[in-house]
Amino acid sequence: MIRWIHVCRHTYHLRPPRRVTAITMYENIFAKASLQPVKMRDVAYDMLRQAIITNKLAPGARLLEEHLARELNVSRTPLREALKVLESEGFVQRLPSGGYQVAPLSDRELDNLYSIRLVLEGLAARQAAAHISPEELDSVEEANEQMRSYWLKQRIDAALEAGRAFHAGIYRASQNDNLAILLQRLSDQIARYRYYSIVYRVPDAYTDHAAILGALRAHDADQAEARSRAHVEEERRLVLSKMRERVAATE
């Protein structure tokens, strides 16, 4: 399968092109499933979203409804509904000629996403410091320990999911549902860039998380916010740097 990457108005391919047919374009991306009719749109959405986040569907890739419907084992109606939701979330773009493509990546969007996350993540930590319960603290700490354990076992995807669970626990503890929804959406968008840039700073993240946890246990709102912002800023610097290196290597 050819993986086309659209970054900064240029087009690159990640490996030497080989001849493919439309029938094989989505080969091995999706596992076929027997879906309940009432859930077809939701399952199609979930599978497409995950494939986009992990770059199994590459940025800029054209999405052919006929072949996606076959691979997902759904009809075109729920598929189109799923694509509309993904478009509203910024994962896909409608093409002037009709149909959709996976939204391209750009360093400008990456910087914008992290600028927003920097503020909101700090706010979530500040609010969580005031409200977090002992049980929530234990749950967040457990997620951090799981992240480290999975990393040592070289279970990269599981480690990344545990890292996201750590942050999601803080979002819930903030007792600000609107903020949690915004941050979860940002996290999904940024995950695309992390997968593309191959940035897995788990050991450093574990240390950062421990510092955030310490501030939360002390109910120190200023420190919780400061530690969270520092964590996000360092991740932004690294992801942006690695993304630019990868793009340059394909030119």
C-alpha positions in Angstrom: 0.0 0.0 0.0 1.3 3.4 -0.9 1.3 5.8 2.1 1.2 9.4 0.8 2.0 12.2 3.3 0.9 15.8 2.5 2.9 18.3 4.7 3.4 22.0 4.1 1.9 21.9 0.6 4.3 19.2 -0.6 3.6 15.5 -1.2 5.9 12.7 -0.2 5.7 8.9 -0.1 7.1 7.0 2.8 8.4 4.0 0.8 9.1 3.2 -2.8 5.7 3.0 -4.6 4.6 -0.5 -5.7 1.8 -1.3 -8.0 -1.5 -1.6 -6.2 -5.1 -1.9 -7.3 -8.1 -0.2 -5.9 -9.2 -3.6 -4.5 -6.1 -4.0 -2.4 -5.8 -0.4 -1.3 -7.2 -0.9 2.2 -5.9 -4.4 2.6 -5.0 -5.3 6.2 -6.1 -1.9 7.5 -9.4 -3.1 8.9 -10.5 -6.4 10.3 -13.9 -7.3 8.9 -16.6 -7.6 11.5 -20.2 -8.7 11.8 -21.9 -5.4 12.8 -25.3 -4.8 14.4 -27.3 -2.5 12.1 -28.0 0.0 14.8 -24.3 0.4 15.5 -22.9 0.4 12.0 -22.2 4.1 11.8 -20.6 4.1 15.3 -18.4 1.1 14.5 -17.4 2.5 11.1 -16.6 5.8 12.8 -14.5 4.1 15.5 -12.5 2.0 13.1 -11.8 4.8 10.6 -10.9 7.2 13.4 -8.4 4.7 14.9 -6.9 4.0 11.5 -6.4 7.7 10.9 -4.9 8.4 14.3 -2.4 5.6 13.9 -1.6 6.6 10.3 -2.8 3.3 8.9 -4.8 5.5 6.7 -2.0 8.0 5.7 -2.5 11.8 5.8 -3.8 12.9 2.4 -5.0 9.5 1.4 -8.1 9.4 -0.8 -11.0 7.6 0.8 -12.9 5.5 -1.7 -16.4 4.7 -0.3 -16.8 1.5 -2.3 -13.7 -0.1 -0.9 -14.1 1.3 2.6 -17.6 -0.1 2.8 -16.3 -3.5 1.7 -13.5 -3.5 4.2 -15.7 -2.3 7.1 -18.5 -4.6 6.1 -21.1 -1.8 6.1 -23.3 -0.1 3.5 -22.5 3.3 2.2 -25.2 5.1 4.2 -23.6 4.5 7.7 -20.2 5.0 6.1 -21.1 8.4 4.8 -22.6 9.3 8.2 -19.3 8.3 9.9 -17.3 10.4 7.4 -19.4 13.4 8.1 -18.7 13.1 11.9 -15.0 12.7 11.1 -15.1 15.8 8.9 -16.6 17.8 11.7 -13.8 16.7 14.0 -11.1 17.6 11.5 -9.9 14.0 10.7 -11.1 14.0 7.0 -11.7 16.7 4.4 -14.3 16.9 1.7 -12.7 17.1 -1.8 -14.0 19.7 -4.4 -14.4 16.9 -6.8 -16.4 14.8 -4.4 -15.5 12.3 -1.8 -13.1 12.6 1.1 -9.4 12.4 1.9 -7.6 12.0 5.2 -6.8 15.5 6.5 -3.1 16.4 5.8 -0.6 17.2 8.5 1.2 20.5 8.9 3.6 22.0 11.4 1.3 25.0 11.6 -1.6 22.9 12.7 0.6 21.0 15.1 1.8 24.2 16.7 -1.7 25.5 17.0 -3.0 22.3 18.6 -0.2 22.3 21.2 -0.7 26.0 21.9 -4.3 25.3 22.8 -3.5 22.1 24.7 -0.8 24.0 26.7 -3.4 26.3 28.2 -6.2 23.8 28.7 -4.0 21.0 30.1 -2.7 23.5 32.7 -6.2 24.6 33.5 -7.4 21.0 33.9 -4.5 20.2 36.3 -5.2 23.4 38.3 -8.9 22.5 38.7 -8.1 18.9 39.4 -5.8 19.9 42.3 -8.8 21.4 44.0 -11.2 18.5 43.5 -9.3 15.3 43.0 -10.2 12.5 45.5 -7.8 9.9 46.9 -9.4 7.2 44.7 -8.9 9.4 41.6 -5.3 10.0 42.6 -4.7 6.2 43.0 -6.3 5.6 39.6 -4.1 8.2 37.8 -1.0 6.9 39.5 -1.9 3.3 38.5 -2.2 4.5 34.8 1.3 6.0 35.0 2.7 2.8 36.5 1.0 0.8 33.7 2.5 3.1 31.1 5.9 2.4 32.5 5.3 -1.4 32.8 4.0 -1.7 29.2 7.0 0.3 27.9 9.4 -2.0 29.6 7.6 -4.9 28.0 7.9 -3.1 24.6 4.2 -2.9 24.3 4.3 0.5 22.7 0.6 1.0 21.8 -0.5 -0.2 25.3 2.0 2.2 26.9 0.7 5.2 24.9 -2.9 4.3 25.8 -2.0 4.1 29.4 -0.4 7.6 29.1 -3.6 8.9 27.6 -5.5 7.3 30.5 -3.3 9.2 32.9 -4.3 12.5 31.4 -8.0 11.5 31.0 -8.1 10.8 34.7 -6.9 14.3 35.4 -9.5 15.7 33.0 -12.3 13.8 34.9 -10.9 15.0 38.2 -11.2 18.6 37.1 -15.0 18.2 37.3 -15.2 20.3 34.2 -17.0 18.2 31.6 -16.7 20.8 28.8 -13.0 21.1 29.4 -12.6 17.3 29.4 -14.3 17.0 26.0 -12.1 19.7 24.4 -9.0 18.1 25.8 -10.0 14.6 24.6 -10.5 15.9 21.1 -7.2 17.7 21.1 -5.5 14.5 22.4 -6.9 12.6 19.5 -5.7 15.1 16.9 -2.3 15.4 18.4 -2.0 11.6 18.6 -1.8 11.6 14.7 1.3 13.7 14.8 2.9 11.6 17.6 2.4 8.4 15.5 3.7 10.1 12.4 6.7 11.5 14.1 7.4 8.3 16.0 7.7 10.2 19.3 7.4 7.8 22.3 9.0 9.7 25.2 7.6 7.3 27.8 10.5 7.3 30.3 10.5 11.1 30.4 6.7 11.3 30.5 6.7 8.9 33.5 8.9 11.3 35.4 6.8 14.3 34.3 3.6 12.5 35.4 5.1 11.7 38.8 5.8 15.4 39.3 2.3 16.3 38.3 0.9 13.6 40.7 3.0 15.1 43.5 1.4 18.5 43.0 -2.0 17.0 42.8 -1.5 15.0 46.0 -0.4 18.2 47.7 -3.5 20.0 46.2 -1.0 22.6 45.0 -2.9 24.2 42.0 0.0 26.4 40.9 2.5 23.6 40.8 0.0 21.2 39.1 -0.6 23.8 36.4 3.1 24.6 36.0 4.2 20.9 35.8 1.5 20.1 33.3 2.4 23.0 31.0 6.1 22.1 31.1 5.2 18.5 30.2 3.1 19.6 27.2 5.7 22.2 26.1 8.5 19.6 26.0 6.3 17.2 24.0 5.5 19.9 21.5 9.1 20.7 21.0 10.1 17.1 20.4 7.1 16.2 18.2 7.6 19.2 16.0 11.3 18.6 15.7 10.9 14.9 14.8 8.1 15.7 12.3 10.4 18.2 10.5 13.2 15.7 10.4 11.0 13.0 8.9 9.6 15.3 6.2 13.2 16.5 5.4 14.3 12.8 5.1 11.7 12.2 2.4 12.5 15.2 0.2 
